[in-house]
């Protein structure tokens, strides 16, 4: 009688070994292309060794990693004797590949796959990563570290809920908004650094995402110094900066209070449509003399953003946000919706991003209705656009440009008002259609 042997899981075992082999081949191909001492076969063997150790148990997995450690030592001794230095990157990649093999042998699929792909990507992108790190300035590196501290260190230790008996100040809510604005500013700074001043459109739009007033001030200074020769460029830039401000506030509402966005979508859409129409028609009838063939193009400088992120800017924004949130809550409690609207208008003159974020958080907390928060965001956006007009008038001293922008901003404000009225009657219209 033939004895019965326990069933062996053929397919799961083959799948684990196959995954480990694929990971080893993927990383090894990159090393082979760079003509390193450890290539395709070495990395494939290392991954298979780790997979066998993972299949047999923890003791065999540790033994496999120990044997691979001896191989890494021998590899570095050989390269050092040849005068090529230690192969630290290849050695680290070899150990990570072996660990991925162990995890694959234990039955995992996602973790070893991510390890293998990430390792191959880091090895293949050596030059871009080295160029990026060498191009970083001390200020940019400190800003990135500071943003990480604000996000992953300070935020988790902040208390949840209100910390005062009047339920006015919620540290975590305020800090989330600070992180949101800082992240948008950091991303925009990266785009500005990558693309530089390749024309006004990109510069003005990206600058308007961070701070439309700073961007408008920079453009007005350039136009004033040029004595009217850059009137068309300044006009298009201010319109684009205004559009960027509207898009930024729209994104803030979308992320913090989607219901408030729904109750202000028509107004924001009409205002954006108005800026788009004026931007496309900016080349007609502006009175600017055409540029002579071969003449140099006077491109505006990138708005002065000395650092992608700073602690002072974050704290300033947080204080403005808290002040507007507290003022909006008190105004809503004492004066009703009219008081909240007054605070939104005043906040828009200081920082439309702070005013919009405060309105969105008050809506999310249930302090004000969504439609009231949406209207407050619209008022803050309109006020932010209007305050740019005296800046242009004072710095450029160009009456034609000032009157053109006055008409544009008046139309944008009118479109916002029309959108608010239409939005208020949308439920009635929907009930009639039913």
WOJO-V241104 format. One record per run of one state. SS is the DSSP state (H for helix, E for strand, L for the rest). FROM is the first residue (numbers start at 1). LEN is the number of residues. If there is no record, write none. Layout:
SS_FROM_LEN, SS_FROM_LEN
This chain:
L_1_9, H_10_24, L_34_6, H_40_17, L_57_1, H_58_24, L_82_6, H_88_18, L_106_4, H_110_15, L_125_1, H_126_10, L_136_2, H_138_20, L_158_13, H_171_25, L_196_4, H_200_11, L_211_1, H_212_14, L_226_5, H_231_26, L_257_1, H_258_5, L_263_2, H_265_16, L_281_30, H_311_25, L_336_1, H_337_14, L_351_1, H_352_13, L_365_5, H_370_27, L_397_2, H_399_35, L_434_1
